[in-house]
Amino acid sequence: MIAWLSWYLVITLSGWLVFPILYRLLPGLADRGYGVSRIFAWLLWGYIFWLLASLGILRNNFMGILRAWLFVALLGWLFARRSGWKEIAAWLRTHGGLVAAIEVLFLVAFGLWALVRATNPEALGTEKPMELAFINAILRSDTFPPHDPWLSGYSISYYYFGYVLVALLAKATAVSGGVAFNLGIALVFALSASGVYSLVYNLLRSRQPAGSAPRQQGYALLGPLFLLIYSNLEGLLHVLHTRGVFWKQSTGGEWISPFWQWLDIVDLKTAPAQPFHWAPDQFWWWWRASRVVQDYDLAGRAREIIDEFPFFSFLLADLHPHVLAMPFAFLAMALALHVFSDER
């Protein structure tokens, strides 16, 4: 709980400190970038620290991380002076409902997924041990590039910046690599929630500037819901398949189903085990949800297509780069939306 609270306070304070930068740079967005301020703060802090540590100007220790954070805070203060403290304060008062909605959403999302990870915190299976090894290697490296955890005397030969961001917060809050691994998943989940909320809200405001802001704030909640919670229908289909729905027995005693053959999902186009029941009993049956798209080569041989979706990735909790990159994709989309709005 203390580790979770320390991460929440550090990332929230960092977001507040850089908001004046986004406020000045993104006037075309209805929320002035407030919804992506934490994402921007994490990226800016991490990039400055990584760059200066790679150049040998900073050390990979608490003081080096603190100096990079103070530099980010200085940038925020300079931008706040340019825009005017009173102007920013007035905007925050005027948009208090929006600010409160973003704050509550981030808090709930971060707390919810930290709780999910607390029920299954071990980094076992799939690529989790390797990802944890990267985080621990970065925590134990005095300079960058960080040590390779498998080949002594060499540096990591892999894109590792996302793991630097996780290790950055681990060192700043004095938590272990294992705790940081789970808090990192929860943080990416929460930042993605606030990022997509911001994007949907800004899109709604750009389409209906005179519309009801509270109503649009409510509609924007559909963004995190559809992005992070909703998924494909494979889970429901697997239950129906196990129950024997759409299967019938031919005169020769063979179980056939044109529907399941047409759907063409591996493991679901073969007849279910007898007797039929409701609960899927295949080993790791839920994994099939990330492999529902089928492809074939010119010889007609099946080729597996990986089509993971956010809920699967967060539930599996592999701290892959494609998962770590998710909130920064929404930051990029927010910047693109501002450019589009400015061009109009």
C-alpha positions as CSV (number, residue, x, y, z in Angstrom):
1,M,0.0,0.0,0.0
2,I,2.8,2.4,0.8
3,A,4.6,1.6,-2.4
4,W,1.3,2.2,-4.4
5,L,0.7,5.5,-2.6
6,S,4.3,6.7,-3.3
7,W,3.9,5.9,-7.0
8,Y,0.6,7.7,-7.1
9,L,1.9,10.8,-5.4
10,V,5.1,11.0,-7.5
11,I,3.4,10.6,-10.8
12,T,0.5,12.9,-9.9
13,L,2.8,15.6,-8.6
14,S,4.9,15.3,-11.8
15,G,1.8,15.6,-13.9
16,W,0.8,18.8,-12.1
17,L,4.3,20.2,-12.6
18,V,4.3,19.7,-16.4
19,F,0.7,20.8,-17.0
20,P,1.7,24.4,-17.6
21,I,3.8,23.2,-20.5
22,L,0.9,21.4,-22.1
23,Y,-1.5,24.3,-21.2
24,R,0.6,26.6,-23.3
25,L,1.5,24.2,-26.1
26,L,-2.0,22.7,-26.6
27,P,-4.5,25.5,-26.7
28,G,-6.5,23.6,-29.3
29,L,-7.6,20.9,-26.9
30,A,-10.6,21.4,-24.6
31,D,-8.7,20.0,-21.6
32,R,-5.5,21.8,-22.5
33,G,-3.7,18.4,-22.2
34,Y,-4.6,17.9,-18.6
35,G,-5.7,14.3,-19.2
36,V,-2.3,13.3,-20.7
37,S,-0.2,15.4,-18.3
38,R,1.0,12.4,-16.2
39,I,1.9,10.6,-19.4
40,F,3.9,13.6,-20.7
41,A,5.6,14.0,-17.3
42,W,6.7,10.4,-17.1
43,L,8.0,10.5,-20.7
44,L,9.8,13.9,-20.3
45,W,11.3,13.0,-16.9
46,G,12.5,9.6,-18.2
47,Y,13.9,10.8,-21.4
48,I,15.9,13.6,-19.8
49,F,17.2,11.2,-17.2
50,W,18.1,8.5,-19.8
51,L,19.8,11.0,-22.1
52,L,21.9,12.7,-19.4
53,A,22.8,9.3,-17.9
54,S,23.8,7.9,-21.3
55,L,26.0,11.0,-21.8
56,G,27.6,10.4,-18.4
57,I,26.3,13.7,-17.0
58,L,24.0,12.0,-14.4
59,R,24.5,8.7,-12.5
60,N,21.8,6.1,-12.4
61,N,21.0,6.7,-8.7
62,F,18.5,8.6,-6.6
63,M,20.3,11.9,-6.9
64,G,20.6,11.6,-10.7
65,I,16.8,10.9,-10.9
66,L,16.1,13.8,-8.5
67,R,18.1,16.2,-10.6
68,A,16.3,15.2,-13.8
69,W,13.0,15.6,-12.0
70,L,14.0,19.1,-10.7
71,F,14.9,20.1,-14.3
72,V,11.4,19.0,-15.4
73,A,9.9,21.0,-12.6
74,L,11.9,24.0,-13.6
75,L,10.6,23.8,-17.2
76,G,7.0,23.6,-15.8
77,W,7.7,26.7,-13.7
78,L,9.1,28.7,-16.6
79,F,6.0,27.8,-18.8
80,A,3.7,28.7,-15.9
81,R,5.4,32.1,-15.7
82,R,4.9,32.7,-19.4
83,S,1.2,31.8,-19.3
84,G,0.6,33.4,-16.0
85,W,-0.3,31.7,-12.7
86,K,-3.6,33.5,-12.5
87,E,-4.7,32.4,-16.0
88,I,-3.9,28.7,-15.3
89,A,-5.6,28.9,-11.9
90,A,-8.7,30.5,-13.5
91,W,-8.8,27.7,-16.1
92,L,-8.6,25.1,-13.4
93,R,-11.4,26.7,-11.4
94,T,-13.6,27.0,-14.5
95,H,-13.0,23.3,-15.5
96,G,-13.1,21.9,-12.0
97,G,-15.5,19.2,-13.0
98,L,-13.3,17.9,-15.8
99,V,-10.2,18.0,-13.6
100,A,-12.0,16.1,-10.8
101,A,-13.3,13.5,-13.3
102,I,-9.7,12.9,-14.7
103,E,-8.3,12.7,-11.2
104,V,-10.9,10.2,-9.9
105,L,-10.6,8.1,-13.1
106,F,-6.8,7.8,-12.7
107,L,-7.1,7.0,-9.0
108,V,-9.7,4.3,-9.5
109,A,-8.0,2.8,-12.5
110,F,-4.6,2.7,-10.7
111,G,-6.0,1.3,-7.5
112,L,-8.2,-1.3,-9.3
113,W,-5.4,-2.8,-11.4
114,A,-2.9,-2.7,-8.5
115,L,-5.5,-4.7,-6.6
116,V,-5.8,-7.2,-9.5
117,R,-2.0,-7.6,-9.6
118,A,-1.9,-8.0,-5.8
119,T,-4.0,-11.2,-6.2
120,N,-1.5,-12.7,-8.6
121,P,1.8,-10.8,-8.2
122,E,4.4,-13.4,-9.1
123,A,6.3,-12.8,-12.3
124,L,6.1,-16.4,-13.6
125,G,5.4,-17.8,-17.1
126,T,5.6,-16.3,-20.6
127,E,8.1,-13.5,-20.8
128,K,7.6,-12.1,-17.3
129,P,11.0,-13.3,-15.8
130,M,12.9,-11.7,-18.7
131,E,11.1,-8.4,-18.3
132,L,11.7,-8.4,-14.6
133,A,15.4,-9.2,-15.4
134,F,15.6,-6.1,-17.5
135,I,14.2,-3.9,-14.7
136,N,16.6,-5.4,-12.1
137,A,19.5,-5.0,-14.5
138,I,18.7,-1.3,-14.9
139,L,18.3,-0.9,-11.2
140,R,21.8,-2.3,-10.7
141,S,23.5,-0.3,-13.5
142,D,25.4,2.8,-12.5
143,T,25.4,4.2,-16.1
144,F,23.6,3.6,-19.4
145,P,23.3,1.6,-21.5
146,P,22.4,-0.8,-18.7
147,H,24.0,-4.2,-18.1
148,D,22.8,-7.3,-20.0
149,P,21.3,-9.6,-17.3
150,W,22.4,-12.7,-19.3
151,L,25.8,-11.8,-20.8
152,S,28.2,-10.3,-18.3
153,G,30.2,-7.3,-19.5
154,Y,27.7,-6.4,-22.2
155,S,24.8,-4.0,-22.4
156,I,21.2,-4.8,-23.1
157,S,20.8,-5.4,-26.9
158,Y,17.0,-4.7,-26.9
159,Y,14.8,-1.7,-26.8
160,Y,14.7,-1.0,-23.1
161,F,13.5,2.6,-22.6
162,G,10.1,1.5,-21.2
163,Y,11.9,-0.5,-18.6
164,V,14.0,2.6,-17.7
165,L,10.7,4.4,-17.0
166,V,9.6,1.7,-14.6
167,A,13.0,1.5,-12.9
168,L,13.1,5.3,-12.7
169,L,10.0,5.2,-10.5
170,A,11.3,2.2,-8.5
171,K,14.5,4.1,-7.6
172,A,12.6,7.3,-6.9
173,T,10.3,5.6,-4.4
174,A,12.8,3.0,-3.1
175,V,10.8,-0.1,-4.1
176,S,12.1,-3.4,-5.4
177,G,12.1,-4.5,-9.0
178,G,9.4,-7.1,-8.3
179,V,7.0,-4.5,-6.8
180,A,7.8,-2.1,-9.6
181,F,6.9,-4.8,-12.1
182,N,3.4,-5.0,-10.8
183,L,3.0,-1.3,-10.1
184,G,4.3,-0.7,-13.7
185,I,1.4,-2.7,-15.2
186,A,-1.1,-0.9,-13.0
187,L,0.3,2.5,-13.9
188,V,0.2,1.8,-17.6
189,F,-3.4,0.7,-17.2
190,A,-4.3,3.9,-15.4
191,L,-2.4,6.2,-17.7
192,S,-4.1,4.6,-20.7
193,A,-7.5,5.1,-19.0
194,S,-6.8,8.8,-18.5
195,G,-5.2,9.2,-22.0
196,V,-8.1,7.7,-23.9
197,Y,-10.6,9.6,-21.7
198,S,-8.8,12.8,-22.6
199,L,-8.8,11.9,-26.3
200,V,-12.5,11.1,-26.5
201,Y,-13.5,14.2,-24.5
202,N,-11.5,16.4,-26.7
203,L,-13.0,14.8,-29.8
204,L,-16.5,15.4,-28.4
205,R,-15.8,19.0,-27.6
206,S,-14.3,19.6,-31.0
207,R,-17.5,18.3,-32.7
208,Q,-19.9,20.0,-30.3
209,P,-18.1,23.0,-28.7
210,A,-21.4,24.4,-27.4
211,G,-22.6,21.0,-26.0
212,S,-23.0,20.1,-22.4
213,A,-19.6,19.6,-20.9
214,P,-20.8,17.4,-18.0
215,R,-22.6,15.2,-20.4
216,Q,-19.6,14.9,-22.7
217,Q,-17.5,14.1,-19.6
218,G,-19.9,11.2,-19.0
219,Y,-19.8,10.0,-22.6
220,A,-15.9,10.1,-22.5
221,L,-16.0,7.3,-19.9
222,L,-16.9,5.0,-22.7
223,G,-13.3,5.4,-24.0
224,P,-11.6,3.6,-21.1
225,L,-14.5,1.1,-20.9
226,F,-14.2,0.0,-24.5
227,L,-10.4,0.2,-24.6
228,L,-9.4,-1.5,-21.4
229,I,-12.3,-3.7,-20.4
230,Y,-14.3,-4.7,-23.4
231,S,-12.7,-7.3,-25.7
232,N,-13.6,-9.8,-28.4
233,L,-16.3,-12.4,-28.0
234,E,-14.1,-15.4,-27.8
235,G,-14.8,-16.0,-24.1
236,L,-18.6,-16.2,-24.7
237,L,-18.0,-18.3,-27.9
238,H,-15.8,-20.7,-25.9
239,V,-18.6,-21.2,-23.3
240,L,-21.1,-21.8,-26.0
241,H,-18.8,-24.3,-27.8
242,T,-18.2,-26.2,-24.5
243,R,-21.9,-26.4,-24.0
244,G,-22.4,-27.9,-27.5
245,V,-24.4,-25.0,-28.9
246,F,-24.7,-25.1,-32.7
247,W,-23.4,-28.7,-32.8
248,K,-25.6,-31.6,-34.1
249,Q,-25.0,-35.3,-34.6
250,S,-25.1,-36.7,-38.2
251,T,-26.7,-39.9,-39.1
252,G,-23.3,-41.5,-38.9
253,G,-22.9,-40.4,-35.3
254,E,-20.4,-37.6,-36.1
255,W,-20.7,-34.2,-34.5
256,I,-20.8,-31.4,-37.1
257,S,-21.3,-27.7,-37.1
258,P,-21.3,-25.4,-40.2
259,F,-21.3,-22.4,-37.8
260,W,-18.1,-23.3,-36.0
261,Q,-16.4,-24.4,-39.3
262,W,-17.3,-21.0,-40.8
263,L,-16.1,-19.2,-37.7
264,D,-12.7,-21.0,-38.1
265,I,-11.2,-20.4,-34.7
266,V,-8.6,-23.0,-33.6
267,D,-9.9,-25.4,-30.9
268,L,-13.5,-24.3,-31.5
269,K,-14.0,-25.9,-34.9
270,T,-13.6,-29.4,-33.5
271,A,-16.4,-31.1,-31.5
272,P,-16.4,-30.4,-27.8
273,A,-15.8,-33.2,-25.3
274,Q,-18.7,-35.2,-24.0
275,P,-20.7,-34.7,-21.9
276,F,-21.5,-31.0,-22.7
277,H,-21.1,-28.6,-19.8
278,W,-20.8,-24.8,-19.3
279,A,-17.3,-24.3,-17.9
280,P,-14.4,-24.5,-20.4
281,D,-11.9,-27.1,-19.3
282,Q,-9.1,-26.8,-21.8
283,F,-5.7,-25.8,-20.5
284,W,-5.3,-22.0,-20.8
285,W,-8.5,-21.9,-22.8
286,W,-8.6,-18.1,-22.3
287,W,-5.4,-17.8,-24.3
288,R,-7.3,-18.6,-27.5
289,A,-8.9,-15.1,-27.3
290,S,-5.6,-13.6,-28.4
291,R,-5.4,-15.9,-31.5
292,V,-8.9,-15.7,-33.0
293,V,-7.7,-14.5,-36.5
294,Q,-6.6,-17.3,-38.8
295,D,-4.5,-17.1,-41.9
296,Y,-3.3,-19.6,-44.5
297,D,-0.4,-19.7,-46.8
298,L,-0.7,-20.6,-50.6
299,A,-0.4,-24.3,-49.8
300,G,-3.4,-24.0,-47.4
301,R,-1.4,-24.5,-44.2
302,A,-2.7,-22.6,-41.2
303,R,-0.6,-19.7,-39.9
304,E,-1.1,-18.4,-36.4
305,I,-1.9,-14.7,-36.1
306,I,-1.3,-12.9,-32.8
307,D,-4.1,-10.5,-32.2
308,E,-3.8,-9.5,-28.6
309,F,-6.1,-6.9,-27.2
310,P,-5.6,-4.6,-24.2
311,F,-7.6,-6.5,-21.6
312,F,-5.8,-9.7,-22.5
313,S,-2.4,-8.0,-22.2
314,F,-3.2,-6.4,-18.8
315,L,-4.7,-9.6,-17.4
316,L,-1.7,-11.6,-18.6
317,A,0.5,-8.8,-17.2
318,D,3.4,-9.3,-19.6
319,L,5.3,-6.0,-19.3
320,H,6.0,-6.0,-23.1
321,P,7.2,-2.8,-24.9
322,H,3.9,-2.8,-26.8
323,V,2.0,-2.6,-23.5
324,L,4.4,0.0,-22.1
325,A,3.9,2.1,-25.2
326,M,0.1,2.2,-24.9
327,P,-0.3,5.5,-22.9
328,F,2.3,7.3,-25.1
329,A,0.2,6.4,-28.2
330,F,-2.6,8.4,-26.7
331,L,-0.2,11.3,-25.9
332,A,0.8,11.2,-29.6
333,M,-2.9,11.2,-30.7
334,A,-3.6,14.1,-28.4
335,L,-0.8,16.1,-30.1
336,A,-2.1,15.1,-33.5
337,L,-5.6,16.2,-32.6
338,H,-4.3,19.6,-31.5
339,V,-2.4,20.0,-34.8
340,F,-5.6,19.0,-36.7
341,S,-7.7,21.4,-34.6
342,D,-5.2,24.2,-35.1
343,E,-5.1,23.6,-38.9
344,R,-8.9,23.9,-39.0
